[in-house]
Amino acid sequence: GAVVSQHPSRVICKSGTSVKIECRSLDFQATTMFWYRQFPKKSLMLMATSNEGSKATYEQGVEKDKFLINHASLTLSTLTVTSAHPEDSSFYICSARGSSRVYNEQFFGPGTRLTVL
Amino acid sequence: QKEVEQNSGPLSVPEGAIASLNCTYSDRGSQSFFWYRQYSGKSPELIMSIYSNGDKEDGRFTAQLNKASQYVSLLIRDSQPSDSATYLCAVLDRGSTLGRLYFGRGTQLTVWP
């Protein structure tokens, strides 16, 4: 149990385009989903936290108009990187947390590697 | 700012040895602790969670928690080359209703054959 999927796993795009990343909890209901970014050999950086049906809570320094998060259902959250630029190239990872005693832990998706040319 | 500190490593042990990974945290009231393993180029994978003082064993992994000392550790017995990865210590933010985790910077472990 506790499987989280992400799609796509890898994307290459031109500067100025928008990229949507999907995060799904496959076998549990995720009341909360988290979006992280990780640069090579660096620590995980939390970007935002989203609750189903609510607006996302962004960490300080993360532009909410650039990184649009939608948590439309208990199994799906999306991150849209708008007008992507080369400095947005990174490894984006979502995680999901359920509300039950068993799935109170945070489980990570496999990540999406974004390259902006 | 709540802090989670890990011994920076890198840690290198021979195959079959015990690898010991340590973590301290700043929030004395923290209740929930997790160890994640992250292979190079991959996302973190939850390997252990611990909530009570003492030891918790799962296969070759043992997590140890001492809340009085604000210390949590992970022991890997009979280390294998496949255990070579970065190990992340995480602490649940008790002030967050959404279950936010604070992560340490990770300890890179290499197990050589």
Interface residues (C-beta under 8 A of the other chain):
Chain A: A2 T32 F34 S43 L44 L46 T49 N51 T57 F91 I93 R97 N104 E105 Q106 F107 F108 G109 P110 G111
Chain B: F34 Y36 K42 S43 P44 E45 L46 S49 L88 A90 L98 G99 R100 L101 F103 R105 G106
